[in-house]
Every structure is written in C-alpha cells, then in structure tokens.
Amino acid sequence: MLHFCAVADLIKRGGRSGRKQECLFRPLLVSMGSVLALSSRPGRQNSPFPQDRPHSRWDRRDGRLPNPGSFDGLHRNCKDVFPQQTEGVKLIVNKTLSSFFKVSHTFHLSAVAPSNYRFHVSYLQSDTDSKELDSPMLIGEMDSSGSLNAHSLFHLSERIRAKAVFQTQQSQFVTWQFETEYRGRDFTAAVTLANLDILRESVIMVAHFLQSVSSQLVLGGELVYHRGRAEEGGILTLAGQYSGPNWVATLNAGKGGAHASYYHRANKQIQVGVEFEASTRTQETTFSFGYQMDLPEANMVFRGMLDSRCIIGGVLEKRLSPLPATLIMGAFVNHRGDKLQCGLGVNVG
C-alpha cells in the first residue's frame, strides 16, 4: 500500500483542490481492503498448500501453470498470521437466516474512540456452493453514526469479475469505485476506477497484472494514476512472489517504497511471518514479526507480534464448546510510547 501513500502526497501538494481529493482518497484504502476480503473467498489464491484448502475454479489440476490470484493477495499469507489490535469491550452476535444470507450485530465500548453499534448484512455464494456464474456477493454495513459501507461482487462470466464499492461518512459520499478483473489460465489483469468526479476533473485509476512464470514464481506490477485540477501523476510498483513447499516470499518495490514479506509454515500448529516496509514519503522503515499457534485439542488459536517500534501484542481466541461462542482476549503494549491497550470480546454464532 506504499504506492497509495505516495499518490496521496502528490494530491496534497496540488493545492486546494488537491486537499479535497486527499480526503476522498484516504477512505479508498480501507474500502479496497474490504473488497479484497470479499474477493478472496472461498480460500487464499496464493496459498502454497493446495492440499489444505478446497480447490477453486481458478486452480489448474492438469499440470499447467496455475492462476496467480489477485495482486492485493500477494502478502495475505503473511498478514493473516499477525493479530488484529483489540481495545475495549466488544460483543458480536451473528445470525444465519439462510445458507447464503447472514446478519450480525456489533456492540463496541471503547475508551479511545467513540463507542458505536454496527449492523452487518451479507449475501454470499462461494464458488464451491454455487453452480451459477452470475450469483452475486453483496455486503453492507452501517454504524450508529449513519456511515455506510457497501460492497458487491458479480461473476460476469467464467473468468470475468466485476466489483463495486460505495462508502459514506454520515450523509456524505467519500468513496465510489468500480473494478473489473479478468483471470486467464496463468495470469490476472484488473483495472480499478475510483472517485471519478467530472466537475472537479479528477479520477484515480489502478491497473494490476500478474503472470505465473513457473509453478513457484509469479511476477507482475501495478500502475496507479491520479489526475486532478492541480496536477497529475503516476506510480509504478513491481512485484514478485516465490513459493516453496511450506513458505512464501513476496516483494513489492516502486517509487513509493518497498514492502517485503516472508511466510513460513513450520508444522500444522505453528505459522510465522516477517514483514519489512519502507516508505519514501514518510522516510520511515518498520520491521514486524508475527506468529500463529493453533491448538485444536483446546479449541484455541493464539496470534502474537513484535515490531521495530517496540510494540508487543497478542490475541487469544478460545472456542467455548459446546456453546456457539468464541472468547477473544487481546493486549498490546507500546514500550516506546508507554501505552497499554487491552480488549475483551465475545463472538456469538
């Protein structure tokens, strides 16, 4: 995501109109991450362990090169190992209304940010559950302040996907983006159009391309282009990923900086990940180490992390069998800033 920061810096230098676009640009990053989670169903596209996950329609089982998956999923194996920061008290109640339709209620009491309530609804049909190519995937979420996040994914054909994202902050639109993705036998190409404003003569365009060079090596790139009244600019990022029997190494490098990650699966219970990020815009470099430990006999999963900013954290998830509930406990300590954050949550359903 370093290239997005660099584009935001270009917008910031664009003057008054540029500052308006920067406000619209920041929530775009969150939305693209949400669409990523949606598009990755039912499994990781770049997982080096095909025997541990169900086959999707994009897998090649005849010995030819596989599809490399999406550009946004290159670092996903490593990122899934790190714990998500928790704070305050959170209660999540999930209700399945049908095999495809689900709703959830989230109550969050926080001492750092304003407490809020979120209503989440999803209509999902995975590739393994649905035989229809045009079956949609729809996700919507609204909080107590009136802000809305809406995502949709449509299979236009066997290889073409269309995505749309809309985000509002209370009564004001802040993000609208559309993406088309084509997945060939051994490559993926995608184009995203975001925050198109004809009156302000501004637009953000993102183009992705990934190619499977061999069964282990994937190469590709990303081009981000922004046009506004004050100025226009583009940033090119090159990417590569090499997969071993139980590890994955990924590198993104461009004008905005570099992002490298290494994921290793030691055994069925332990997974580790290492991340390195350097930004030319902020002149900052961070190094992070994370691990995940699965204890199926105890119905527990523990994730921990340590980074170069002297932040140590961990999250424990415990399934409360036979109850349909999961207890989540987490704590993060910033030794340099002398801060402590603790969180407790219960996920029902």
Contacts in CASP RR format, 6 or more apart in sequence:
PFRMAT RR
TARGET T0000
AUTHOR 0000-0000-0000
METHOD contacts of the structure
MODEL  1
MLHFCAVADLIKRGGRSGRKQECLFRPLLVSMGSVLALSSRPGRQNSPFP
QDRPHSRWDRRDGRLPNPGSFDGLHRNCKDVFPQQTEGVKLIVNKTLSSF
FKVSHTFHLSAVAPSNYRFHVSYLQSDTDSKELDSPMLIGEMDSSGSLNA
HSLFHLSERIRAKAVFQTQQSQFVTWQFETEYRGRDFTAAVTLANLDILR
ESVIMVAHFLQSVSSQLVLGGELVYHRGRAEEGGILTLAGQYSGPNWVAT
LNAGKGGAHASYYHRANKQIQVGVEFEASTRTQETTFSFGYQMDLPEANM
VFRGMLDSRCIIGGVLEKRLSPLPATLIMGAFVNHRGDKLQCGLGVNVG
1 29 0 8 1.000
1 259 0 8 1.000
2 237 0 8 1.000
2 252 0 8 1.000
2 254 0 8 1.000
2 256 0 8 1.000
2 257 0 8 1.000
2 258 0 8 1.000
2 259 0 8 1.000
2 277 0 8 1.000
2 278 0 8 1.000
2 279 0 8 1.000
2 280 0 8 1.000
2 281 0 8 1.000
3 222 0 8 1.000
3 224 0 8 1.000
3 235 0 8 1.000
3 237 0 8 1.000
3 254 0 8 1.000
3 255 0 8 1.000
3 256 0 8 1.000
3 257 0 8 1.000
4 25 0 8 1.000
4 28 0 8 1.000
4 29 0 8 1.000
4 224 0 8 1.000
5 256 0 8 1.000
5 279 0 8 1.000
5 281 0 8 1.000
5 282 0 8 1.000
6 235 0 8 1.000
6 255 0 8 1.000
6 256 0 8 1.000
6 257 0 8 1.000
6 280 0 8 1.000
6 281 0 8 1.000
7 25 0 8 1.000
7 204 0 8 1.000
7 224 0 8 1.000
7 226 0 8 1.000
7 233 0 8 1.000
7 234 0 8 1.000
7 235 0 8 1.000
8 22 0 8 1.000
8 25 0 8 1.000
8 26 0 8 1.000
8 281 0 8 1.000
9 281 0 8 1.000
10 226 0 8 1.000
10 231 0 8 1.000
10 233 0 8 1.000
10 234 0 8 1.000
11 18 0 8 1.000
11 19 0 8 1.000
11 21 0 8 1.000
11 22 0 8 1.000
11 25 0 8 1.000
11 226 0 8 1.000
11 228 0 8 1.000
12 18 0 8 1.000
12 19 0 8 1.000
12 22 0 8 1.000
13 230 0 8 1.000
13 231 0 8 1.000
14 230 0 8 1.000
14 231 0 8 1.000
15 230 0 8 1.000
16 230 0 8 1.000
17 200 0 8 1.000
17 202 0 8 1.000
17 228 0 8 1.000
17 229 0 8 1.000
17 230 0 8 1.000
18 228 0 8 1.000
18 229 0 8 1.000
18 230 0 8 1.000
20 200 0 8 1.000
21 195 0 8 1.000
21 200 0 8 1.000
21 202 0 8 1.000
21 226 0 8 1.000
21 228 0 8 1.000
23 174 0 8 1.000
24 174 0 8 1.000
24 175 0 8 1.000
24 195 0 8 1.000
25 195 0 8 1.000
25 204 0 8 1.000
27 167 0 8 1.000
27 169 0 8 1.000
27 174 0 8 1.000
27 175 0 8 1.000
28 175 0 8 1.000
28 177 0 8 1.000
28 194 0 8 1.000
28 195 0 8 1.000
28 204 0 8 1.000
30 167 0 8 1.000
31 149 0 8 1.000
31 151 0 8 1.000
31 165 0 8 1.000
31 167 0 8 1.000
31 175 0 8 1.000
31 177 0 8 1.000
32 72 0 8 1.000
32 165 0 8 1.000
32 177 0 8 1.000
32 192 0 8 1.000
33 72 0 8 1.000
34 139 0 8 1.000
34 149 0 8 1.000
34 151 0 8 1.000
34 165 0 8 1.000
35 151 0 8 1.000
35 153 0 8 1.000
35 163 0 8 1.000
35 165 0 8 1.000
35 179 0 8 1.000
36 70 0 8 1.000
36 72 0 8 1.000
36 73 0 8 1.000
36 76 0 8 1.000
38 137 0 8 1.000
38 139 0 8 1.000
38 151 0 8 1.000
38 153 0 8 1.000
38 163 0 8 1.000
39 70 0 8 1.000
39 72 0 8 1.000
39 153 0 8 1.000
39 161 0 8 1.000
39 163 0 8 1.000
39 181 0 8 1.000
40 70 0 8 1.000
40 73 0 8 1.000
40 76 0 8 1.000
41 124 0 8 1.000
41 126 0 8 1.000
41 127 0 8 1.000
41 137 0 8 1.000
42 54 0 8 1.000
42 56 0 8 1.000
42 126 0 8 1.000
42 127 0 8 1.000
42 128 0 8 1.000
43 53 0 8 1.000
43 54 0 8 1.000
43 56 0 8 1.000
44 53 0 8 1.000
44 73 0 8 1.000
44 76 0 8 1.000
44 77 0 8 1.000
44 80 0 8 1.000
45 56 0 8 1.000
45 58 0 8 1.000
45 67 0 8 1.000
45 68 0 8 1.000
45 69 0 8 1.000
45 70 0 8 1.000
45 73 0 8 1.000
46 68 0 8 1.000
46 69 0 8 1.000
46 73 0 8 1.000
46 74 0 8 1.000
46 76 0 8 1.000
46 77 0 8 1.000
46 218 0 8 1.000
46 241 0 8 1.000
46 243 0 8 1.000
46 248 0 8 1.000
47 53 0 8 1.000
47 77 0 8 1.000
48 77 0 8 1.000
48 243 0 8 1.000
48 244 0 8 1.000
48 245 0 8 1.000
48 246 0 8 1.000
48 247 0 8 1.000
48 248 0 8 1.000
49 246 0 8 1.000
49 265 0 8 1.000
50 59 0 8 1.000
54 128 0 8 1.000
55 61 0 8 1.000
56 127 0 8 1.000
56 128 0 8 1.000
57 127 0 8 1.000
57 158 0 8 1.000
58 66 0 8 1.000
58 67 0 8 1.000
58 69 0 8 1.000
58 183 0 8 1.000
59 66 0 8 1.000
59 67 0 8 1.000
60 66 0 8 1.000
60 67 0 8 1.000
60 185 0 8 1.000
60 186 0 8 1.000
64 185 0 8 1.000
64 186 0 8 1.000
65 185 0 8 1.000
65 186 0 8 1.000
65 212 0 8 1.000
65 214 0 8 1.000
65 215 0 8 1.000
66 186 0 8 1.000
66 212 0 8 1.000
66 215 0 8 1.000
67 183 0 8 1.000
67 184 0 8 1.000
67 185 0 8 1.000
67 186 0 8 1.000
67 187 0 8 1.000
67 188 0 8 1.000
67 212 0 8 1.000
68 186 0 8 1.000
68 187 0 8 1.000
68 188 0 8 1.000
68 210 0 8 1.000
68 211 0 8 1.000
68 212 0 8 1.000
68 218 0 8 1.000
68 241 0 8 1.000
69 183 0 8 1.000
69 188 0 8 1.000
69 210 0 8 1.000
70 181 0 8 1.000
70 188 0 8 1.000
70 190 0 8 1.000
70 208 0 8 1.000
70 210 0 8 1.000
71 188 0 8 1.000
71 190 0 8 1.000
71 208 0 8 1.000
71 209 0 8 1.000
71 210 0 8 1.000
71 220 0 8 1.000
71 221 0 8 1.000
71 222 0 8 1.000
71 239 0 8 1.000
72 208 0 8 1.000
74 210 0 8 1.000
74 218 0 8 1.000
74 239 0 8 1.000
74 240 0 8 1.000
74 241 0 8 1.000
74 250 0 8 1.000
74 252 0 8 1.000
75 250 0 8 1.000
75 252 0 8 1.000
75 259 0 8 1.000
75 261 0 8 1.000
75 275 0 8 1.000
77 248 0 8 1.000
77 261 0 8 1.000
77 263 0 8 1.000
78 248 0 8 1.000
78 250 0 8 1.000
78 261 0 8 1.000
78 262 0 8 1.000
78 263 0 8 1.000
78 273 0 8 1.000
78 274 0 8 1.000
78 275 0 8 1.000
79 261 0 8 1.000
79 275 0 8 1.000
80 292 0 8 1.000
81 263 0 8 1.000
81 271 0 8 1.000
81 272 0 8 1.000
81 273 0 8 1.000
81 290 0 8 1.000
81 291 0 8 1.000
81 292 0 8 1.000
81 303 0 8 1.000
82 273 0 8 1.000
82 275 0 8 1.000
82 288 0 8 1.000
82 290 0 8 1.000
82 303 0 8 1.000
82 304 0 8 1.000
82 305 0 8 1.000
83 303 0 8 1.000
83 304 0 8 1.000
83 305 0 8 1.000
83 313 0 8 1.000
83 314 0 8 1.000
83 315 0 8 1.000
83 330 0 8 1.000
84 315 0 8 1.000
85 332 0 8 1.000
85 341 0 8 1.000
86 315 0 8 1.000
86 328 0 8 1.000
86 329 0 8 1.000
86 330 0 8 1.000
86 332 0 8 1.000
86 341 0 8 1.000
86 342 0 8 1.000
86 343 0 8 1.000
86 344 0 8 1.000
86 345 0 8 1.000
87 110 0 8 1.000
87 111 0 8 1.000
87 112 0 8 1.000
87 113 0 8 1.000
87 332 0 8 1.000
87 341 0 8 1.000
87 342 0 8 1.000
87 343 0 8 1.000
88 108 0 8 1.000
88 109 0 8 1.000
88 110 0 8 1.000
88 111 0 8 1.000
88 112 0 8 1.000
88 341 0 8 1.000
88 342 0 8 1.000
88 343 0 8 1.000
88 344 0 8 1.000
89 108 0 8 1.000
89 109 0 8 1.000
89 343 0 8 1.000
89 344 0 8 1.000
89 345 0 8 1.000
90 106 0 8 1.000
90 107 0 8 1.000
90 108 0 8 1.000
90 109 0 8 1.000
90 328 0 8 1.000
90 343 0 8 1.000
90 344 0 8 1.000
90 345 0 8 1.000
90 346 0 8 1.000
91 106 0 8 1.000
91 107 0 8 1.000
91 345 0 8 1.000
91 346 0 8 1.000
91 348 0 8 1.000
92 104 0 8 1.000
92 105 0 8 1.000
92 106 0 8 1.000
92 107 0 8 1.000
92 345 0 8 1.000
92 346 0 8 1.000
92 347 0 8 1.000
92 348 0 8 1.000
93 104 0 8 1.000
93 105 0 8 1.000
93 106 0 8 1.000
93 348 0 8 1.000
93 349 0 8 1.000
94 102 0 8 1.000
94 103 0 8 1.000
94 104 0 8 1.000
94 347 0 8 1.000
94 348 0 8 1.000
94 349 0 8 1.000
95 102 0 8 1.000
95 103 0 8 1.000
95 104 0 8 1.000
95 349 0 8 1.000
96 102 0 8 1.000
96 349 0 8 1.000
97 103 0 8 1.000
99 129 0 8 1.000
100 123 0 8 1.000
100 124 0 8 1.000
100 125 0 8 1.000
100 129 0 8 1.000
101 121 0 8 1.000
101 122 0 8 1.000
101 123 0 8 1.000
102 121 0 8 1.000
102 122 0 8 1.000
102 123 0 8 1.000
102 124 0 8 1.000
103 119 0 8 1.000
103 120 0 8 1.000
103 121 0 8 1.000
103 122 0 8 1.000
104 119 0 8 1.000
104 120 0 8 1.000
104 121 0 8 1.000
105 117 0 8 1.000
105 118 0 8 1.000
105 119 0 8 1.000
105 120 0 8 1.000
106 117 0 8 1.000
106 118 0 8 1.000
106 119 0 8 1.000
106 120 0 8 1.000
107 117 0 8 1.000
108 115 0 8 1.000
108 116 0 8 1.000
108 117 0 8 1.000
108 118 0 8 1.000
109 115 0 8 1.000
112 341 0 8 1.000
116 143 0 8 1.000
116 144 0 8 1.000
116 145 0 8 1.000
117 143 0 8 1.000
117 144 0 8 1.000
118 141 0 8 1.000
118 142 0 8 1.000
118 143 0 8 1.000
118 144 0 8 1.000
119 141 0 8 1.000
119 142 0 8 1.000
119 143 0 8 1.000
120 139 0 8 1.000
120 140 0 8 1.000
120 141 0 8 1.000
121 139 0 8 1.000
121 140 0 8 1.000
121 141 0 8 1.000
122 137 0 8 1.000
122 138 0 8 1.000
122 139 0 8 1.000
122 140 0 8 1.000
123 136 0 8 1.000
123 137 0 8 1.000
123 138 0 8 1.000
123 139 0 8 1.000
124 137 0 8 1.000
124 138 0 8 1.000
124 139 0 8 1.000
125 132 0 8 1.000
125 135 0 8 1.000
125 136 0 8 1.000
125 137 0 8 1.000
133 155 0 8 1.000
133 156 0 8 1.000
133 157 0 8 1.000
133 158 0 8 1.000
134 154 0 8 1.000
134 155 0 8 1.000
134 156 0 8 1.000
135 155 0 8 1.000
136 152 0 8 1.000
136 153 0 8 1.000
136 154 0 8 1.000
137 152 0 8 1.000
137 153 0 8 1.000
137 154 0 8 1.000
138 150 0 8 1.000
138 151 0 8 1.000
138 152 0 8 1.000
138 153 0 8 1.000
139 149 0 8 1.000
139 150 0 8 1.000
139 151 0 8 1.000
139 152 0 8 1.000
140 148 0 8 1.000
140 149 0 8 1.000
140 150 0 8 1.000
140 151 0 8 1.000
141 148 0 8 1.000
141 149 0 8 1.000
141 150 0 8 1.000
142 148 0 8 1.000
142 149 0 8 1.000
145 170 0 8 1.000
146 168 0 8 1.000
146 170 0 8 1.000
146 171 0 8 1.000
147 167 0 8 1.000
147 168 0 8 1.000
147 169 0 8 1.000
147 170 0 8 1.000
148 166 0 8 1.000
148 167 0 8 1.000
148 168 0 8 1.000
149 165 0 8 1.000
149 166 0 8 1.000
149 167 0 8 1.000
150 165 0 8 1.000
150 166 0 8 1.000
150 167 0 8 1.000
151 163 0 8 1.000
151 164 0 8 1.000
151 165 0 8 1.000
152 163 0 8 1.000
152 164 0 8 1.000
152 165 0 8 1.000
153 161 0 8 1.000
153 162 0 8 1.000
153 163 0 8 1.000
154 161 0 8 1.000
154 162 0 8 1.000
154 163 0 8 1.000
155 161 0 8 1.000
156 162 0 8 1.000
159 182 0 8 1.000
159 183 0 8 1.000
159 184 0 8 1.000
160 180 0 8 1.000
160 181 0 8 1.000
160 182 0 8 1.000
160 183 0 8 1.000
161 180 0 8 1.000
161 181 0 8 1.000
161 183 0 8 1.000
162 178 0 8 1.000
162 179 0 8 1.000
162 180 0 8 1.000
162 181 0 8 1.000
163 178 0 8 1.000
163 179 0 8 1.000
163 180 0 8 1.000
163 181 0 8 1.000
164 177 0 8 1.000
164 178 0 8 1.000
164 179 0 8 1.000
165 175 0 8 1.000
165 176 0 8 1.000
165 177 0 8 1.000
165 178 0 8 1.000
165 179 0 8 1.000
166 173 0 8 1.000
166 175 0 8 1.000
166 176 0 8 1.000
167 173 0 8 1.000
167 174 0 8 1.000
167 175 0 8 1.000
167 176 0 8 1.000
168 174 0 8 1.000
175 194 0 8 1.000
175 195 0 8 1.000
176 194 0 8 1.000
176 195 0 8 1.000
176 196 0 8 1.000
177 192 0 8 1.000
177 193 0 8 1.000
177 194 0 8 1.000
177 195 0 8 1.000
178 192 0 8 1.000
178 193 0 8 1.000
178 194 0 8 1.000
179 190 0 8 1.000
179 191 0 8 1.000
179 192 0 8 1.000
179 193 0 8 1.000
180 190 0 8 1.000
180 191 0 8 1.000
181 188 0 8 1.000
181 189 0 8 1.000
181 190 0 8 1.000
182 188 0 8 1.000
182 189 0 8 1.000
182 190 0 8 1.000
186 211 0 8 1.000
186 212 0 8 1.000
187 209 0 8 1.000
187 210 0 8 1.000
187 211 0 8 1.000
187 212 0 8 1.000
188 208 0 8 1.000
188 209 0 8 1.000
188 210 0 8 1.000
189 207 0 8 1.000
189 208 0 8 1.000
189 209 0 8 1.000
190 207 0 8 1.000
190 208 0 8 1.000
190 209 0 8 1.000
191 205 0 8 1.000
191 206 0 8 1.000
191 207 0 8 1.000
191 208 0 8 1.000
192 205 0 8 1.000
192 206 0 8 1.000
192 207 0 8 1.000
192 208 0 8 1.000
193 203 0 8 1.000
193 204 0 8 1.000
193 205 0 8 1.000
194 203 0 8 1.000
194 204 0 8 1.000
194 205 0 8 1.000
194 206 0 8 1.000
195 202 0 8 1.000
195 203 0 8 1.000
195 204 0 8 1.000
196 202 0 8 1.000
196 203 0 8 1.000
197 203 0 8 1.000
200 228 0 8 1.000
200 229 0 8 1.000
201 227 0 8 1.000
201 228 0 8 1.000
201 229 0 8 1.000
202 226 0 8 1.000
202 227 0 8 1.000
202 228 0 8 1.000
202 229 0 8 1.000
203 226 0 8 1.000
203 227 0 8 1.000
203 228 0 8 1.000
204 224 0 8 1.000
204 225 0 8 1.000
204 226 0 8 1.000
205 224 0 8 1.000
205 225 0 8 1.000
205 226 0 8 1.000
206 222 0 8 1.000
206 223 0 8 1.000
206 224 0 8 1.000
206 225 0 8 1.000
207 222 0 8 1.000
207 223 0 8 1.000
207 225 0 8 1.000
208 221 0 8 1.000
208 222 0 8 1.000
209 220 0 8 1.000
209 221 0 8 1.000
209 222 0 8 1.000
210 218 0 8 1.000
210 219 0 8 1.000
210 220 0 8 1.000
210 221 0 8 1.000
210 239 0 8 1.000
211 218 0 8 1.000
211 219 0 8 1.000
211 220 0 8 1.000
212 218 0 8 1.000
213 219 0 8 1.000
216 242 0 8 1.000
216 243 0 8 1.000
216 244 0 8 1.000
217 240 0 8 1.000
217 241 0 8 1.000
217 242 0 8 1.000
217 243 0 8 1.000
218 240 0 8 1.000
218 241 0 8 1.000
218 242 0 8 1.000
218 243 0 8 1.000
219 238 0 8 1.000
219 239 0 8 1.000
219 240 0 8 1.000
220 238 0 8 1.000
220 239 0 8 1.000
220 240 0 8 1.000
221 236 0 8 1.000
221 237 0 8 1.000
221 238 0 8 1.000
221 239 0 8 1.000
222 236 0 8 1.000
222 237 0 8 1.000
222 239 0 8 1.000
222 252 0 8 1.000
223 234 0 8 1.000
223 235 0 8 1.000
223 236 0 8 1.000
223 237 0 8 1.000
224 234 0 8 1.000
224 235 0 8 1.000
224 237 0 8 1.000
225 232 0 8 1.000
225 233 0 8 1.000
225 234 0 8 1.000
226 232 0 8 1.000
226 233 0 8 1.000
226 234 0 8 1.000
227 233 0 8 1.000
235 254 0 8 1.000
235 255 0 8 1.000
235 256 0 8 1.000
236 254 0 8 1.000
236 255 0 8 1.000
237 252 0 8 1.000
237 253 0 8 1.000
237 254 0 8 1.000
237 255 0 8 1.000
237 256 0 8 1.000
238 252 0 8 1.000
238 253 0 8 1.000
238 254 0 8 1.000
239 250 0 8 1.000
239 251 0 8 1.000
239 252 0 8 1.000
239 253 0 8 1.000
240 250 0 8 1.000
240 251 0 8 1.000
240 252 0 8 1.000
241 248 0 8 1.000
241 249 0 8 1.000
241 250 0 8 1.000
241 251 0 8 1.000
242 248 0 8 1.000
242 249 0 8 1.000
242 250 0 8 1.000
243 249 0 8 1.000
246 264 0 8 1.000
246 265 0 8 1.000
246 266 0 8 1.000
247 262 0 8 1.000
247 263 0 8 1.000
247 264 0 8 1.000
247 265 0 8 1.000
248 261 0 8 1.000
248 262 0 8 1.000
248 263 0 8 1.000
249 260 0 8 1.000
249 261 0 8 1.000
249 262 0 8 1.000
249 263 0 8 1.000
250 260 0 8 1.000
250 261 0 8 1.000
250 262 0 8 1.000
251 258 0 8 1.000
251 259 0 8 1.000
251 260 0 8 1.000
252 258 0 8 1.000
252 259 0 8 1.000
252 260 0 8 1.000
253 259 0 8 1.000
255 280 0 8 1.000
256 279 0 8 1.000
256 280 0 8 1.000
256 281 0 8 1.000
257 278 0 8 1.000
257 279 0 8 1.000
257 280 0 8 1.000
258 276 0 8 1.000
258 277 0 8 1.000
258 278 0 8 1.000
259 275 0 8 1.000
259 276 0 8 1.000
259 277 0 8 1.000
259 278 0 8 1.000
260 275 0 8 1.000
260 276 0 8 1.000
260 277 0 8 1.000
261 273 0 8 1.000
261 274 0 8 1.000
261 275 0 8 1.000
261 276 0 8 1.000
262 273 0 8 1.000
262 274 0 8 1.000
263 271 0 8 1.000
263 272 0 8 1.000
263 273 0 8 1.000
264 271 0 8 1.000
264 272 0 8 1.000
264 273 0 8 1.000
265 271 0 8 1.000
266 272 0 8 1.000
268 294 0 8 1.000
269 293 0 8 1.000
269 294 0 8 1.000
269 295 0 8 1.000
269 296 0 8 1.000
270 291 0 8 1.000
270 292 0 8 1.000
270 293 0 8 1.000
270 294 0 8 1.000
271 291 0 8 1.000
271 292 0 8 1.000
272 289 0 8 1.000
272 290 0 8 1.000
272 291 0 8 1.000
272 292 0 8 1.000
273 289 0 8 1.000
273 290 0 8 1.000
273 291 0 8 1.000
274 287 0 8 1.000
274 288 0 8 1.000
274 289 0 8 1.000
274 290 0 8 1.000
275 286 0 8 1.000
275 287 0 8 1.000
275 288 0 8 1.000
275 289 0 8 1.000
276 285 0 8 1.000
276 286 0 8 1.000
276 287 0 8 1.000
276 288 0 8 1.000
277 285 0 8 1.000
277 286 0 8 1.000
277 288 0 8 1.000
278 284 0 8 1.000
278 285 0 8 1.000
278 286 0 8 1.000
279 285 0 8 1.000
285 308 0 8 1.000
286 307 0 8 1.000
286 308 0 8 1.000
286 309 0 8 1.000
287 307 0 8 1.000
287 308 0 8 1.000
288 305 0 8 1.000
288 306 0 8 1.000
288 307 0 8 1.000
288 308 0 8 1.000
289 305 0 8 1.000
289 306 0 8 1.000
289 307 0 8 1.000
290 303 0 8 1.000
290 304 0 8 1.000
290 305 0 8 1.000
290 306 0 8 1.000
291 303 0 8 1.000
291 304 0 8 1.000
291 305 0 8 1.000
292 301 0 8 1.000
292 302 0 8 1.000
292 303 0 8 1.000
292 304 0 8 1.000
293 301 0 8 1.000
293 302 0 8 1.000
293 303 0 8 1.000
294 300 0 8 1.000
294 301 0 8 1.000
295 301 0 8 1.000
295 302 0 8 1.000
298 318 0 8 1.000
299 318 0 8 1.000
299 319 0 8 1.000
299 321 0 8 1.000
300 316 0 8 1.000
300 317 0 8 1.000
300 318 0 8 1.000
300 319 0 8 1.000
301 316 0 8 1.000
301 317 0 8 1.000
302 314 0 8 1.000
302 315 0 8 1.000
302 316 0 8 1.000
302 317 0 8 1.000
303 314 0 8 1.000
303 315 0 8 1.000
304 313 0 8 1.000
304 314 0 8 1.000
304 315 0 8 1.000
305 311 0 8 1.000
305 312 0 8 1.000
305 313 0 8 1.000
305 314 0 8 1.000
306 312 0 8 1.000
306 313 0 8 1.000
309 334 0 8 1.000
309 336 0 8 1.000
310 334 0 8 1.000
310 335 0 8 1.000
310 336 0 8 1.000
310 337 0 8 1.000
311 332 0 8 1.000
311 333 0 8 1.000
311 334 0 8 1.000
311 335 0 8 1.000
311 336 0 8 1.000
312 332 0 8 1.000
312 333 0 8 1.000
312 335 0 8 1.000
313 330 0 8 1.000
313 331 0 8 1.000
313 332 0 8 1.000
313 333 0 8 1.000
314 330 0 8 1.000
314 331 0 8 1.000
314 332 0 8 1.000
315 328 0 8 1.000
315 329 0 8 1.000
315 330 0 8 1.000
316 328 0 8 1.000
316 329 0 8 1.000
316 330 0 8 1.000
317 326 0 8 1.000
317 327 0 8 1.000
317 328 0 8 1.000
318 326 0 8 1.000
318 327 0 8 1.000
318 328 0 8 1.000
318 329 0 8 1.000
319 325 0 8 1.000
319 326 0 8 1.000
320 326 0 8 1.000
320 327 0 8 1.000
324 348 0 8 1.000
324 349 0 8 1.000
325 346 0 8 1.000
325 347 0 8 1.000
325 348 0 8 1.000
325 349 0 8 1.000
326 346 0 8 1.000
326 347 0 8 1.000
327 345 0 8 1.000
327 346 0 8 1.000
328 343 0 8 1.000
328 344 0 8 1.000
328 345 0 8 1.000
328 346 0 8 1.000
328 347 0 8 1.000
329 343 0 8 1.000
329 344 0 8 1.000
329 345 0 8 1.000
330 342 0 8 1.000
330 343 0 8 1.000
330 344 0 8 1.000
331 340 0 8 1.000
331 341 0 8 1.000
331 342 0 8 1.000
331 343 0 8 1.000
332 340 0 8 1.000
332 341 0 8 1.000
332 342 0 8 1.000
333 339 0 8 1.000
333 340 0 8 1.000
333 341 0 8 1.000
334 340 0 8 1.000
END
